[in-house]
Amino acid sequence: MNKRDVTAFFDELAPSWDAHLIRNDEVIDKILDSAGIEAGVTVLDVACGTGVLFPDYLKRDVKSVTGVDISPVMIEYARKKAVSADPRVTLIAGDIEELALARRFDRCVVYNAFPHFPVPKRLIESLADKLTEEGRLTVAHGMSRAALDKHHAGAAGRVSIGLMREEELAALMAARFNVDVVLSDDEKYIVSGVKKR
């Protein structure tokens, strides 16, 4: 898997992305609770796609949301949404592992995207550096690990790696984070931790 293929794959999917979206509000609330999304925090949404979680962040009265996606077409579709006009929302098309952002964030969320990063350890290191002291990183999916792997067995197989077991991800994050949420069931997958001092 290379990043050019990932970009091209999601550029192609962007026009129909929202039409195929399956949403479970209860699961999203659990993910955002685990991620510490609350009033006044700054949020970095990695691989934000068309901004599917932006209304949820803003409903919780976050201070700001910065959405980054490697697909410029996904960002283009995110810009077309009314929520993108909110002054708290910033959109950036680019590779999160290579971007030098002007600020650090209180919360970082990687939602429904983690298997599309070819070197998970490199991503985690990069995100740790983009968080404030005691900032929180959350990797989450709105489906089970088994369902996600089955979903990615089709066309997405060439632009994704298997989703590692939650304990494996927690161990990988432990070098930089105090992991306090490790959850995987039939509806969701959440691993979250606070950056070590």
PyMOL commands that set and color helices and strands:
alter all, ss='L'
color gray80, all
select helices_A, chain A and resi 3-16+18-20+25-34+54-59+72-79+82-85+114-116+120-129+145-152+155-159+166-173
alter helices_A, ss='H'
color red, helices_A
select strands_A, chain A and resi 42-46+64-69+89-93+105-111+131-141+177-184+189-195
alter strands_A, ss='S'
color yellow, strands_A
deselect
rebuild
show_as cartoon
